[in-house]
């Protein structure tokens, strides 16, 4: 049997904070600018040709062949990534889903640059041209891991930097666990507390972003008292950026702990695929909560944790009407108003709305598994 080179490998990302000196910060900023200007040059040419009626193949050839003056051997990889990124957007442009490719601004909340040749030694990250940057390597790399690239991130106020190391790890073969009927759980997304499971238990996600809102407001108000771009303005902007980063870390930590708890208790987890873009459009007032809950990221992490133990995440189709079916008698009740308890007119079942939906998702997941 033929085996490809990548079949026995896992791809993983490890993130570490890095602490560049002032000189190194300037070098990194120059690199961010360089990638952005290459991106903008190519995007500008694509937009112009598209408005003059160029087709998909023509645009692809344009992106591939247009020379970038700053391109040299070290930056070749980064420019290739920029080209790839623009080419991936072209089908959307040509099918009319987007009207043009948006140009990058230099005051984006997060800026990044990709590096192909990287190394680590003694708690330092070694990058070409820049040299070694102090790195807080709070956990070891997995056994036998090989680094094949890195992305350096910075927020636009230069409050903190971190690096994402791209790793190739030899895969540990895991035998699939036999799934017991009683050890399958269904999760239904809930605006308050992330999810309700099929036994009616709510996860109780503490809404970290909402908790930090007052602190953030204080920082932004303080920053607005000073001239934009001044030292003290920057100081408060940096403080706000650090709080935002802290929230991201808190959420990630909570989600992994919750995923491990679920993986320990159950053999399989059924979830509903969510139409996040649609939900945000229909209820813009709730989009803040939706971003705070980050259900898509949670399901991804849950899947990763389950697969590592030979267990399964089952995704139920988003068009399955989980909230409209009675979980006791199985009859369709029809659309319910939001924020109401579920009451079945046929058998008289009265349950929490999310609890009922979670029970349906579990049933549908079990049905999918038997196929
Ligand atoms: Zn019923």
Boltz pocket constraint, residues with backbone or C-beta under 6 A from the ligand:
constraints:
  - pocket:
      binder: B
      contacts: [[A, 326], [A, 327], [A, 328], [A, 329], [A, 330], [A, 331], [A, 344], [A, 345], [A, 346], [A, 347], [A, 348], [A, 349]]
      max_distance: 6.0
